[in-house]
Amino acid sequence: MKMNELSYKYSNYSKRYLLYFTFKTLSNRRKLELLALFIIAPITSVAESFSLLAIGPFLNGLTTDNLSQPESLNAITQPIANILGLNSLTTVTIIFTFFAILSNLLRLLQLYANNFFSASLESELSTKTFLKTISQNYERHINQSSSQHLNLLTNHISNYGGFVKNFLQLVTSSILAISILFTLLYIDSLIFFVSFVVIFIFYYLISINTKDKVRSLMAREMQLRKHQIRITQESLSSIKDIILDSAHLKYKDNYETNDFPMRRISASATYLTASPKYLMEAVGLTLIAFIALILRSSETSNTSSIAALGTLGLAAQRFLPLLQIIFSSWIGFNASTVSASDIVDVLSQPKVKYHSDPIPLKLHELIEFKNVSYRYPGTEKDVIKSLNLSIPLGQRVALVGITGSGKTTTIDLLMGLLLPSKGKILIDGSHLKDEAILRSWRANIGHVPQTTFLTEDSIMENIALGKNIDEIDFDRIKKVSEIAMLSDFVDTLPEKYNTKVGERGVKLSGGQRQRIALARALYKQATVLILDEATSALDNATERRVINSLARLNKNMTIIMIAHRLATIDLCERVIKFDGGKMISDGCPNEIL
């Protein structure tokens, strides 16, 4: 994949709005934790300032016999001694070590709090984003690839966590850095002024040349990560064809073509963010050397010079790493706005009232399609055209027609996964439109899709999909397995219904997977059963047994199936034929087929 084939986007929102939205989204507990973080920061900065204020008198005390003698003090150490009332080396030492230890312990606490708060917040936002993602309507899901969702829930969420973490580090480190600067201002305004001007100019020039570069690199990296997920998914899904066609090297080349520039971009961003540290260390050492020369050539005593240099050295040792944290946090904060915008897009979607077990809307009389048309978003052609259809309770109906004739879309409309572009669908006269009615209606539908999805769990857990182990009705599991002609197979397994099926049911045959899906639909105890080529993977004998078993189901169960085999259609008393999105014939099987 060539780099210029990718499209890059920048943040849709201002950084201020992203921060406001993030704060608004926080739970009350997280807001309290955030408040605690901002309380710790100024306390830490005060302790840091006092450790700097104490270093001068401490060094001065080491090089003079009497700390209390005014001649042993200069403009740097005199104010400190007066404020703290220092009159002995022991006192100075105790105070210096106390504040040095306290400031480091507080910084350690701050580091711990920042990281664990960021982790908790990232988990909270990740869970909310996941719930919002799977709660999107079906139209949005079919218009987005699974690789987009995976990229959002892995890479973008991680970067969004970095967005918050970088902001916290930026704020807390800035508070600490400002306290150090003001301490230097109090001790010696000249040292403060020279240091501030040099550092400000250096980091300003670096940041204006780095910020946009890193943000652009991050945007490109996110695009490449999305493509890497897609390549990986496609490769693993087509592993049989790769083995049969000996296409390993081709897929490796595709992966490498995407992976190599992605790693290079990541390395470039890391280099641009980390490199100022080493340049600033050189500038800082040069600055200290020149200040030492100035002090040495002035009339200041050696004792006072040592105290001044010691204070400046400790300040530099504390200040320079803080500057690098501030710089890298600022760059990371700006670079993460793209991912933060994508997450905010998802979290900004309308609120959905979640009900784990909605009350099923039972069908009592009639399903009606009234002049229903449907077109997929972004297209200009209706795939369902003015469909008028009635299906009474307990009827067994087969939908037939060539591929693309509208059968599956009609089923999706009936299940409430899609909403009509025109017309309406009525369930016993109730318009299938309101979200509460849609949820209740879906709870009354058992669906067996053409492509069966199985989790990497036991047969029992796959039949009772979505239920906790302690909620599963084992008697019902056995009953629906018998109807689906699954029980004989399960009885041959050493662990019976506790047998693990493997990823996507890889340890089972296609027919066995379909029968688990049928048992799952029956376990739901729905009164409407939708079968989409539900027996296509079964051999003729097993299919006949399954069809006969379904025929004996409650006569009040409405069965609607998409089928091509005559043996399957024999179950039905009515056949509806589709062509070009229209119902072209409707009658008993003998009339239509």
PLY file of the C-alpha trace (Angstrom):
ply
format ascii 1.0
element vertex 593
property float x
property float y
property float z
element edge 592
property int vertex1
property int vertex2
end_header
0.00 0.00 0.00
1.46 3.35 -0.98
1.48 6.15 1.49
-0.26 8.58 -0.86
-3.18 6.19 -1.24
-4.18 6.85 2.35
-6.37 9.73 3.40
-5.54 11.51 6.61
-7.86 13.61 8.70
-7.36 15.92 11.58
-9.51 16.59 14.60
-13.13 17.53 14.02
-13.26 19.31 17.38
-11.25 21.90 19.24
-9.05 20.67 22.07
-11.14 22.71 24.50
-14.32 20.93 23.42
-12.66 17.51 23.60
-11.59 18.21 27.18
-15.04 19.55 28.08
-16.76 16.51 26.57
-14.38 14.13 28.34
-15.02 15.78 31.70
-18.78 15.76 31.09
-18.62 12.04 30.27
-16.79 11.14 33.49
-18.60 9.34 36.26
-18.86 11.18 39.60
-16.19 8.92 41.05
-13.72 9.83 38.30
-14.48 13.53 38.79
-13.61 13.24 42.48
-10.39 11.40 41.60
-9.53 14.16 39.13
-10.10 16.78 41.82
-7.76 14.87 44.13
-5.07 14.90 41.43
-5.28 18.65 41.09
-5.05 19.03 44.88
-1.90 16.88 45.05
-0.14 18.94 42.35
0.18 22.29 44.21
1.09 20.51 47.47
3.91 18.74 45.62
5.07 22.02 44.10
5.26 23.69 47.54
7.38 20.83 48.90
9.61 21.07 45.82
10.08 24.82 46.34
11.08 24.37 49.98
13.63 21.70 49.06
15.19 24.22 46.66
15.06 26.99 49.26
16.90 24.77 51.74
19.73 23.56 49.47
21.54 26.92 49.47
21.85 27.26 53.25
22.73 23.55 53.48
25.65 23.92 51.06
26.58 27.20 52.65
26.64 25.51 56.05
29.00 22.85 54.76
31.52 25.46 53.69
31.38 27.89 56.62
32.01 27.48 60.33
29.07 29.55 61.51
25.88 29.62 59.50
24.45 32.43 61.59
27.25 34.85 60.75
25.94 37.36 58.21
29.23 37.47 56.32
28.85 33.80 55.50
25.59 34.50 53.69
24.93 36.30 50.43
21.86 37.59 48.63
20.90 34.03 47.74
21.14 32.43 51.16
20.34 35.37 53.45
16.55 35.51 52.71
16.29 31.73 53.07
18.00 31.75 56.45
15.78 34.59 57.65
12.53 32.91 56.56
13.34 29.48 57.94
15.18 30.72 61.02
18.16 28.50 60.32
21.03 28.83 62.80
22.83 25.50 62.68
24.02 23.02 60.08
22.06 20.23 61.75
18.83 22.20 61.48
19.52 23.06 57.85
20.33 19.44 57.05
17.17 18.13 58.68
14.96 20.66 56.91
16.64 20.09 53.53
16.42 16.30 53.72
12.85 16.46 55.02
11.62 18.54 52.09
13.74 16.60 49.59
12.23 13.29 50.73
8.73 14.78 51.01
8.81 16.27 47.52
10.00 12.99 46.00
7.37 10.97 47.85
4.68 13.39 46.68
5.94 13.18 43.10
5.86 9.39 43.39
2.29 9.62 44.67
1.43 11.97 41.82
2.92 9.58 39.27
0.95 6.67 40.74
-2.29 8.66 40.86
-1.90 9.99 37.31
-1.23 6.57 35.81
-3.91 4.66 37.67
-6.48 7.41 37.15
-5.68 7.37 33.43
-6.00 3.57 33.34
-9.37 3.65 35.14
-10.61 6.44 32.91
-9.44 4.67 29.75
-11.26 1.51 30.83
-14.42 3.48 31.59
-14.33 5.28 28.24
-13.44 2.06 26.41
-16.43 0.26 27.91
-18.75 3.15 27.04
-17.39 3.27 23.49
-17.80 -0.49 23.10
-21.41 -0.31 24.30
-22.14 2.63 22.00
-20.53 0.78 19.08
-22.54 -2.42 19.44
-25.67 -0.33 20.09
-25.47 1.40 16.71
-28.27 0.63 14.33
-27.75 -2.14 11.82
-27.36 0.28 8.90
-24.27 1.80 10.49
-22.77 -1.64 11.07
-23.18 -2.76 7.47
-21.60 0.50 6.29
-18.52 0.05 8.48
-16.03 -2.77 8.31
-15.10 -4.80 11.36
-11.51 -3.56 10.98
-12.78 0.00 11.52
-14.52 -1.06 14.72
-11.46 -2.97 15.93
-9.20 -0.03 15.18
-11.55 2.25 17.08
-11.80 -0.01 20.13
-8.07 -0.75 20.33
-5.79 1.88 18.81
-8.07 4.91 19.02
-9.18 4.15 22.57
-5.55 3.74 23.61
-4.71 7.09 22.02
-7.73 8.71 23.65
-6.40 7.46 26.98
-3.08 9.05 25.99
-4.94 12.29 25.22
-6.24 12.43 28.81
-3.00 11.19 30.38
-0.90 13.71 28.46
-3.21 16.52 29.53
-2.90 15.51 33.19
0.88 15.28 32.93
0.95 18.63 31.14
-1.04 20.36 33.89
0.62 18.76 36.92
4.14 19.09 35.50
3.49 22.72 34.54
2.39 23.53 38.09
5.60 21.98 39.42
7.77 23.72 36.81
6.19 27.11 37.55
6.86 26.65 41.27
10.54 25.94 40.54
10.79 29.02 38.32
9.23 31.27 40.95
11.57 29.82 43.56
14.51 30.75 41.34
12.97 34.20 40.88
12.87 34.63 44.65
16.43 33.39 45.12
18.01 35.31 42.25
16.06 37.26 39.63
18.99 37.33 37.19
19.34 33.53 37.20
15.59 33.26 36.76
15.48 35.72 33.88
18.38 34.19 31.93
17.13 30.63 32.49
13.56 31.45 31.58
14.43 33.30 28.36
16.84 30.62 27.12
14.49 27.72 27.91
11.40 29.47 26.55
13.05 30.33 23.23
14.47 26.83 22.88
11.23 24.95 23.49
9.12 27.45 21.56
11.24 26.99 18.45
11.20 23.21 18.87
7.45 22.96 19.49
6.31 25.06 16.53
8.38 22.86 14.24
7.38 19.57 15.85
3.71 19.74 16.90
2.12 19.54 13.44
4.66 17.00 12.21
3.90 14.59 15.04
0.14 15.06 14.67
0.40 14.32 10.94
2.51 11.24 11.66
-0.03 10.00 14.24
-2.90 10.44 11.78
-1.00 8.45 9.15
-0.09 5.78 11.68
-3.76 5.33 12.66
-4.70 4.79 9.02
-1.95 2.22 8.60
-2.97 0.43 11.80
-6.53 0.17 10.50
-5.25 -1.36 7.27
-3.01 -3.73 9.22
-6.02 -5.02 11.17
-7.91 -5.54 7.90
-4.99 -7.39 6.29
-4.62 -9.62 9.36
-8.36 -10.38 9.49
-8.52 -11.22 5.79
-5.42 -13.39 5.98
-6.63 -15.45 8.93
-10.13 -15.77 7.45
-8.76 -17.11 4.16
-6.11 -19.40 5.65
-7.41 -22.44 3.73
-7.00 -20.65 0.41
-3.57 -19.36 1.42
-2.43 -22.91 2.15
-4.02 -24.38 -0.99
-2.63 -21.65 -3.26
0.75 -21.40 -1.48
0.08 -17.67 -1.23
1.98 -17.17 2.03
4.62 -14.88 0.52
2.06 -12.70 -1.24
0.19 -12.09 2.00
3.49 -11.55 3.80
4.42 -8.90 1.23
1.06 -7.15 1.70
1.55 -7.18 5.46
5.13 -5.94 5.25
4.25 -3.17 2.79
1.85 -1.80 5.37
3.77 -2.68 8.54
7.19 -1.24 7.67
6.07 2.37 7.05
3.83 2.15 10.11
6.80 1.22 12.32
8.96 3.91 10.71
6.28 6.53 11.35
6.03 5.44 14.99
9.82 5.66 15.33
9.85 9.13 13.75
7.17 10.40 16.14
9.03 8.96 19.13
12.30 10.52 17.96
10.76 13.96 17.43
9.18 13.85 20.87
12.27 12.60 22.76
15.08 14.46 20.97
14.65 17.89 22.63
15.62 16.32 25.97
19.21 15.75 24.83
19.50 19.14 23.16
18.13 20.84 26.27
20.60 18.99 28.49
23.41 20.41 26.40
21.90 23.89 26.56
21.35 23.55 30.33
24.92 22.45 31.04
26.23 25.31 28.92
23.99 27.73 30.81
25.21 26.47 34.20
28.82 26.71 33.03
28.42 30.35 31.99
26.64 31.22 35.25
29.52 29.57 37.15
32.02 31.72 35.23
30.02 34.84 36.01
29.88 33.98 39.72
33.58 33.10 39.76
34.59 36.36 38.15
32.30 38.44 40.39
33.04 39.57 43.91
30.84 36.83 45.36
32.65 34.61 47.87
33.46 31.02 47.06
31.03 29.91 49.74
28.18 31.86 48.22
29.12 30.70 44.72
28.95 27.08 45.79
25.55 27.68 47.36
24.29 29.43 44.24
25.58 26.75 41.89
24.23 24.01 44.13
20.79 25.59 44.11
20.93 26.06 40.35
22.16 22.50 39.83
19.36 20.99 41.90
16.84 23.22 40.13
18.17 22.07 36.76
18.09 18.43 37.87
14.42 18.87 38.79
13.43 21.29 36.07
14.88 19.84 32.86
13.08 16.46 33.09
9.88 18.36 33.87
10.35 20.43 30.73
10.73 17.28 28.66
7.57 15.82 30.21
5.73 19.07 29.48
7.00 19.11 25.91
6.27 15.45 25.16
2.86 15.71 26.86
1.99 18.78 24.81
3.03 17.06 21.59
1.22 13.84 22.54
-1.85 15.79 23.62
-2.07 17.52 20.24
-1.29 14.35 18.30
-4.04 12.39 20.07
-6.83 14.79 19.10
-7.57 12.77 15.94
-8.30 9.62 17.94
-10.11 11.63 20.61
-12.39 13.08 17.92
-13.25 9.62 16.60
-14.16 8.41 20.09
-16.19 11.56 20.80
-18.09 10.95 17.54
-19.20 7.59 18.90
-19.91 8.75 22.44
-21.92 11.71 21.13
-24.51 9.47 19.53
-28.02 9.66 21.02
-28.50 7.89 24.31
-30.04 4.44 24.18
-32.00 2.93 27.05
-30.46 -0.47 27.55
-32.63 -3.37 28.66
-30.87 -6.72 28.91
-34.17 -8.61 28.88
-36.92 -6.62 27.12
-40.42 -8.08 27.33
-41.07 -9.89 24.01
-43.79 -8.44 21.80
-45.78 -11.58 20.98
-47.48 -11.86 17.61
-51.21 -12.47 18.06
-52.66 -11.88 14.62
-50.78 -10.38 11.70
-47.50 -9.02 10.30
-48.18 -6.38 7.64
-45.96 -4.59 5.12
-47.79 -1.54 3.79
-46.28 -0.02 0.65
-42.76 -0.59 2.02
-39.72 0.59 0.06
-36.11 0.55 1.16
-32.80 1.81 -0.14
-29.44 1.49 1.57
-27.77 4.71 2.76
-25.63 6.36 0.11
-27.43 4.64 -2.78
-30.04 5.96 -5.19
-31.91 2.74 -5.99
-34.61 1.03 -3.95
-33.84 -2.61 -3.26
-37.39 -3.16 -1.98
-40.12 -1.48 -4.00
-43.65 -0.78 -2.74
-44.01 -4.12 -0.96
-47.45 -5.01 0.37
-47.49 -8.24 2.32
-49.45 -9.87 5.15
-48.32 -12.89 7.18
-50.83 -14.23 9.74
-49.92 -15.91 13.01
-48.77 -19.52 12.66
-48.18 -19.44 8.91
-45.11 -21.13 7.40
-43.81 -18.99 4.55
-40.92 -19.49 2.12
-39.27 -16.54 0.36
-37.68 -17.55 -2.93
-35.94 -15.76 -5.77
-32.57 -15.26 -7.35
-29.67 -13.67 -5.46
-30.23 -9.95 -5.04
-33.98 -10.16 -5.52
-34.72 -8.63 -2.08
-35.38 -11.65 0.14
-32.73 -10.96 2.79
-33.53 -7.24 2.93
-37.21 -8.11 3.45
-36.22 -10.37 6.35
-34.02 -7.63 7.85
-36.95 -5.22 7.63
-39.28 -7.74 9.23
-36.85 -8.29 12.12
-36.59 -4.54 12.72
-32.89 -4.43 11.86
-33.66 -2.00 9.03
-36.39 0.64 8.94
-38.36 1.32 5.74
-37.40 4.32 3.63
-41.09 4.58 2.76
-44.21 2.86 4.02
-44.59 1.08 7.33
-44.53 -2.34 8.97
-47.27 -3.21 11.45
-47.28 -5.90 14.14
-50.88 -6.51 15.16
-51.54 -2.93 14.08
-48.61 -1.42 16.04
-46.19 0.58 13.91
-42.73 -1.03 14.04
-40.81 2.21 14.47
-40.51 3.24 18.11
-37.29 1.96 19.70
-39.09 0.34 22.63
-41.41 -1.56 20.27
-38.46 -2.56 18.08
-36.57 -4.03 21.07
-39.63 -5.96 22.23
-40.30 -7.26 18.73
-36.71 -8.41 18.24
-36.97 -10.27 21.56
-39.74 -12.36 19.98
-37.70 -13.43 16.95
-35.53 -16.52 16.68
-33.09 -16.10 13.80
-30.90 -18.68 12.09
-28.58 -16.82 9.69
-26.97 -18.31 6.62
-23.53 -17.78 8.16
-23.49 -19.15 11.70
-21.62 -17.28 14.41
-20.27 -19.29 17.33
-18.27 -18.06 20.29
-15.18 -19.87 21.58
-17.24 -21.42 24.38
-19.13 -24.65 25.06
-22.02 -25.99 23.00
-24.37 -25.19 25.86
-23.17 -21.57 26.10
-23.51 -21.15 22.35
-27.09 -22.39 22.41
-27.97 -20.03 25.29
-25.92 -17.20 23.79
-25.78 -14.11 25.99
-26.81 -15.93 29.17
-24.63 -16.50 32.21
-23.98 -20.12 33.16
-26.21 -19.90 36.22
-29.06 -18.56 34.07
-29.09 -21.44 31.56
-32.04 -23.82 31.62
-30.39 -27.18 30.89
-33.69 -28.99 30.35
-34.58 -26.50 27.66
-31.09 -26.93 26.15
-31.72 -30.67 25.74
-35.23 -30.14 24.39
-34.24 -27.70 21.63
-31.20 -29.86 20.79
-33.53 -32.77 20.11
-35.69 -30.63 17.82
-32.57 -29.42 15.96
-31.29 -33.02 15.62
-28.21 -32.06 17.62
-28.58 -34.27 20.69
-27.35 -37.50 19.05
-24.11 -35.79 18.05
-23.63 -34.20 21.49
-24.12 -37.55 23.23
-21.07 -38.91 21.37
-18.82 -36.23 22.88
-16.88 -36.92 26.11
-17.89 -33.60 27.67
-21.36 -33.53 26.11
-22.81 -29.98 26.18
-19.70 -28.64 27.91
-17.57 -29.39 24.84
-15.70 -26.34 23.55
-16.43 -25.60 19.90
-13.22 -23.67 19.13
-12.91 -20.25 17.55
-15.97 -19.64 15.32
-16.83 -23.32 15.75
-13.74 -24.49 13.89
-13.91 -27.92 15.58
-17.37 -28.59 14.14
-18.70 -29.30 10.67
-20.87 -26.78 8.85
-23.97 -28.87 9.50
-23.20 -29.15 13.21
-22.75 -25.39 13.45
-26.08 -24.83 11.71
-27.87 -27.15 14.10
-26.41 -25.28 17.08
-27.69 -22.05 15.53
-31.15 -23.60 15.09
-31.14 -24.81 18.70
-30.14 -21.28 19.77
-33.11 -19.77 17.92
-35.48 -22.31 19.48
-34.01 -21.80 22.97
-35.19 -18.20 22.79
-38.81 -19.46 22.84
-39.77 -16.91 20.23
-43.08 -17.15 18.37
-41.51 -15.99 15.09
-38.74 -18.13 13.61
-36.61 -16.76 10.75
-34.55 -19.31 8.80
-32.07 -17.98 6.24
-30.78 -21.02 4.36
-30.72 -22.62 7.80
-30.27 -26.19 6.54
-28.03 -25.54 3.53
-25.04 -27.31 5.15
-27.00 -30.45 6.11
-27.08 -33.67 4.15
-30.45 -34.62 2.65
-31.34 -37.18 5.31
-30.52 -34.89 8.24
-32.28 -31.98 6.56
-35.44 -34.06 6.16
-35.34 -35.01 9.86
-34.87 -31.37 10.88
-37.73 -30.22 8.61
-40.04 -32.89 9.98
-39.09 -31.86 13.51
-39.84 -28.21 12.75
-43.18 -29.19 11.22
-44.25 -30.59 14.57
-43.63 -27.31 16.38
-46.42 -25.31 17.95
-48.89 -24.28 15.26
-48.87 -20.75 16.68
-45.19 -20.39 15.76
-44.78 -18.35 12.59
-41.92 -19.62 10.41
-40.46 -17.52 7.61
-37.58 -18.97 5.65
-35.34 -18.16 2.74
-34.76 -21.41 0.90
-33.83 -22.94 -2.43
-34.11 -26.66 -1.76
-37.52 -28.17 -2.44
-37.21 -30.34 0.67
-37.03 -27.22 2.81
-39.92 -25.51 1.06
-42.11 -28.58 1.66
-42.45 -27.37 5.23
-44.25 -24.25 4.01
-47.85 -23.74 3.05
-47.08 -20.50 1.24
-44.34 -19.39 -1.15
-43.58 -15.76 -2.03
-41.33 -15.13 -5.01
-39.19 -12.00 -5.31
-37.51 -10.42 -8.32
-35.87 -7.01 -8.55
-37.07 -5.98 -5.11
-40.71 -6.75 -5.88
-43.05 -9.55 -4.90
-43.98 -11.08 -8.25
-45.99 -14.09 -7.08
-47.62 -15.38 -3.92
-49.35 -18.71 -3.38
-49.02 -22.34 -2.39
-45.84 -24.23 -3.38
-47.50 -26.14 -6.21
-48.61 -22.90 -7.84
-45.36 -20.98 -7.54
-42.66 -23.62 -8.08
0 1
1 2
2 3
3 4
4 5
5 6
6 7
7 8
8 9
9 10
10 11
11 12
12 13
13 14
14 15
15 16
16 17
17 18
18 19
19 20
20 21
21 22
22 23
23 24
24 25
25 26
26 27
27 28
28 29
29 30
30 31
31 32
32 33
33 34
34 35
35 36
36 37
37 38
38 39
39 40
40 41
41 42
42 43
43 44
44 45
45 46
46 47
47 48
48 49
49 50
50 51
51 52
52 53
53 54
54 55
55 56
56 57
57 58
58 59
59 60
60 61
61 62
62 63
63 64
64 65
65 66
66 67
67 68
68 69
69 70
70 71
71 72
72 73
73 74
74 75
75 76
76 77
77 78
78 79
79 80
80 81
81 82
82 83
83 84
84 85
85 86
86 87
87 88
88 89
89 90
90 91
91 92
92 93
93 94
94 95
95 96
96 97
97 98
98 99
99 100
100 101
101 102
102 103
103 104
104 105
105 106
106 107
107 108
108 109
109 110
110 111
111 112
112 113
113 114
114 115
115 116
116 117
117 118
118 119
119 120
120 121
121 122
122 123
123 124
124 125
125 126
126 127
127 128
128 129
129 130
130 131
131 132
132 133
133 134
134 135
135 136
136 137
137 138
138 139
139 140
140 141
141 142
142 143
143 144
144 145
145 146
146 147
147 148
148 149
149 150
150 151
151 152
152 153
153 154
154 155
155 156
156 157
157 158
158 159
159 160
160 161
161 162
162 163
163 164
164 165
165 166
166 167
167 168
168 169
169 170
170 171
171 172
172 173
173 174
174 175
175 176
176 177
177 178
178 179
179 180
180 181
181 182
182 183
183 184
184 185
185 186
186 187
187 188
188 189
189 190
190 191
191 192
192 193
193 194
194 195
195 196
196 197
197 198
198 199
199 200
200 201
201 202
202 203
203 204
204 205
205 206
206 207
207 208
208 209
209 210
210 211
211 212
212 213
213 214
214 215
215 216
216 217
217 218
218 219
219 220
220 221
221 222
222 223
223 224
224 225
225 226
226 227
227 228
228 229
229 230
230 231
231 232
232 233
233 234
234 235
235 236
236 237
237 238
238 239
239 240
240 241
241 242
242 243
243 244
244 245
245 246
246 247
247 248
248 249
249 250
250 251
251 252
252 253
253 254
254 255
255 256
256 257
257 258
258 259
259 260
260 261
261 262
262 263
263 264
264 265
265 266
266 267
267 268
268 269
269 270
270 271
271 272
272 273
273 274
274 275
275 276
276 277
277 278
278 279
279 280
280 281
281 282
282 283
283 284
284 285
285 286
286 287
287 288
288 289
289 290
290 291
291 292
292 293
293 294
294 295
295 296
296 297
297 298
298 299
299 300
300 301
301 302
302 303
303 304
304 305
305 306
306 307
307 308
308 309
309 310
310 311
311 312
312 313
313 314
314 315
315 316
316 317
317 318
318 319
319 320
320 321
321 322
322 323
323 324
324 325
325 326
326 327
327 328
328 329
329 330
330 331
331 332
332 333
333 334
334 335
335 336
336 337
337 338
338 339
339 340
340 341
341 342
342 343
343 344
344 345
345 346
346 347
347 348
348 349
349 350
350 351
351 352
352 353
353 354
354 355
355 356
356 357
357 358
358 359
359 360
360 361
361 362
362 363
363 364
364 365
365 366
366 367
367 368
368 369
369 370
370 371
371 372
372 373
373 374
374 375
375 376
376 377
377 378
378 379
379 380
380 381
381 382
382 383
383 384
384 385
385 386
386 387
387 388
388 389
389 390
390 391
391 392
392 393
393 394
394 395
395 396
396 397
397 398
398 399
399 400
400 401
401 402
402 403
403 404
404 405
405 406
406 407
407 408
408 409
409 410
410 411
411 412
412 413
413 414
414 415
415 416
416 417
417 418
418 419
419 420
420 421
421 422
422 423
423 424
424 425
425 426
426 427
427 428
428 429
429 430
430 431
431 432
432 433
433 434
434 435
435 436
436 437
437 438
438 439
439 440
440 441
441 442
442 443
443 444
444 445
445 446
446 447
447 448
448 449
449 450
450 451
451 452
452 453
453 454
454 455
455 456
456 457
457 458
458 459
459 460
460 461
461 462
462 463
463 464
464 465
465 466
466 467
467 468
468 469
469 470
470 471
471 472
472 473
473 474
474 475
475 476
476 477
477 478
478 479
479 480
480 481
481 482
482 483
483 484
484 485
485 486
486 487
487 488
488 489
489 490
490 491
491 492
492 493
493 494
494 495
495 496
496 497
497 498
498 499
499 500
500 501
501 502
502 503
503 504
504 505
505 506
506 507
507 508
508 509
509 510
510 511
511 512
512 513
513 514
514 515
515 516
516 517
517 518
518 519
519 520
520 521
521 522
522 523
523 524
524 525
525 526
526 527
527 528
528 529
529 530
530 531
531 532
532 533
533 534
534 535
535 536
536 537
537 538
538 539
539 540
540 541
541 542
542 543
543 544
544 545
545 546
546 547
547 548
548 549
549 550
550 551
551 552
552 553
553 554
554 555
555 556
556 557
557 558
558 559
559 560
560 561
561 562
562 563
563 564
564 565
565 566
566 567
567 568
568 569
569 570
570 571
571 572
572 573
573 574
574 575
575 576
576 577
577 578
578 579
579 580
580 581
581 582
582 583
583 584
584 585
585 586
586 587
587 588
588 589
589 590
590 591
591 592
